[in-house]
Amino acid sequence: MQTKSILVRLPAPLKKQLDALRGKGVTANGLIRHLLKQHFNPIPRAQKGR
């Protein structure tokens, strides 16, 4: 899979929270990738009926 780079600007308080997660081993790229996957691949809903 070929990847593309993007630039994301964050407000200072949000960046501070993101930096705090680095101590737990979470990277900004990893977190953003995870959130985008969640957003674009929602869990399918169960079918109603039969």
N, C-alpha and C positions, 0 to 999 in steps of 0.2 A: 504494500500500500504506500503510495506516495503521499507525503505530508506537506502542508503549507504552513507558513508562520503567520501569526497575527499579533497585533499590538493592542493591548487592553489597558485603558487608563482607569485607575481606581481612586476613589476618595481616600484621603489619608487615614481616617479611622478604619476603613475596610482593609487597607494595606497592612495596618498594624495588627489586625486580627489574623490576617493571612500569615504574617511573619511569625506570630505566636505559634501557629500550627507547624512551622518548620521544626521546632523542637521535638515534635511528636513524629517527625519523619514524613510529613505531608509536604509535597512540593506544589507550587502554584500551578504548574503545568498539569500535574496529575489530578489536582482537585478540579480544575476547569474542564479537563477531558472527561472526568467522571460525571460532572454535572451536565455537560452537553449530551453525553450518552443517555443519562436518565431522562433528559428533556425530550430528546428525539426518538427514543425507543421506550415509550410507556408500556406498562404491563397491560396485556390484552384483557378486556373485561370478559367475564363468563357470559355465555349465551343464556338467555332466558327461554323458558319453554320446556319442551320435551326433556 
